[in-house]
Amino acid sequence: MNDKRQRKGKPQKLSTLIPEAARALGFQEELELSQRARVFHELLVQIAPHLAPHCRLTAGSEGGRLAIEVDDRATAQELHLRSAEIASAYSSHPGGARAIGLTVRLGQGNDDTERH
C-alpha cells in the first residue's frame, strides 16, 4: 500500500497562507496589528536599540498617532525626544503607515498618558 499522497497543484509558502487563513477565521485586525508591531519593533531596534525591549505598539494608530506602551518614565521621556524621528521612519517604511506622532502610555498599572 502506498502511503504517499500526491500533491494537487503547486506548493505554497506558509507566509502566503497565514494572511488568507487569518482573514477566513476573522483575525484580520489582529494580524494587521501584529504586522505593524513587528515593523515598529524592527525600526526601534535600528533607531534606538536600547528602547526596543521596553516599548510595545498597542494599537495601529489613534488619530494618526502610534499608541505605544512603555515600561518606565525614562523610556517615555526618550520616546518623546525622538518621536518625530520614529514617526517619520514608521511612515516611510513599506510595512508601516502614516504616523504624525506617538501617544505614549506607561504600562504596569500606570495610567499616565503623554502625547508627543
N, C-alpha and C positions, 0 to 999 in steps of 0.2 A: 504494500500500500504506500502510495506516495504522499508524504506529509507536507510537501511544499505547495504553497498556494501561488497561483500565478497572479502577477500584478495586472491591474486593469488601468491602463493609462500611464502617464509619466509620473515619476516620483516628485513630490513637492517638498520644499523646505519647510521645516516646522515653524520658522519665523513668519511665513506667509499664512499658515493655517491658524495661528493663535488669534490674530485680529478677527478673522472670519468667525471662529468659534465664539469669541467674546461677544461679537455682535448678535450671533444667533441665540446666545444664552442671556442677553440683556445686560452684559457687563461693559458696554462700550464706554461709558463715562469713567468707570474705574480704570479701564485700560488706558484711556487718554491721560488721566491724571498720573498714572504710573509712568507713562512715557514722558510727560512734561517734568515729573520729578526726577527722572533719570537725566534728562537734558540739564536741568538746573544743577544737579549734583556734579555732573561732569564739568560744567562751566565753573562752578565754585572750586572744584579741585584744581583747575587751571589758574583761576584768578587769585584765590586765597585758600590754599590747601589746608591751612590750619583751622579754617572756619567750617569746612565741609562736614566733619563729624558732629558738629553742634547745631546744624540747621536742617530743617525739613520743609519742603514745599507741601503745604496742606490743602491748597486749592489752586486751580489753574490761574485765576485772576479774580480780583474783586474790583470792579470799576477800572480795569486796565492795570491794576497793581498786583504783583505776585504776593500771595499770602504765605509768609514764612514763619515757622515756629522755631524758636531758638532755646538753648538750654540756660543761658545766663545773660546778664545785662552787658557784660563786656562784649559778647558776640553781637548783641543787638546794637551796641554803640558802633562797632566796626562796620556792620552791615549798613548802618545809617550813613557813615562816611563814604562808603563805596557803592551806595545804592544806584546812582546814575550809571556807573560803570557796569554793574551787574545787570541792570535792566536793559541797557543798550546791547550787551553781549547776548542776553537771552532773546531779545527782539531780532537780532541779526542771525541767530543760529537757525539752520534749516529745520530742526525739530522743535524750535521754540515758537513763541507767538509774540505779538506786540505787547510790550510792557512799558508803562510810564513811570513805574517806581515800585517800591516794596512796602508791604504792610507787615510789620514785624510783631509777633506775639511771643511773650515769654511762656514757655511750657512749664510743666510740673506744678500745676496749681496756681501759677501767677496769672492774674487777669489784666496785666498792663498791656496796652496796645500802643505802638508807635507807628506813625505814618511818615514815610520818607520818600 
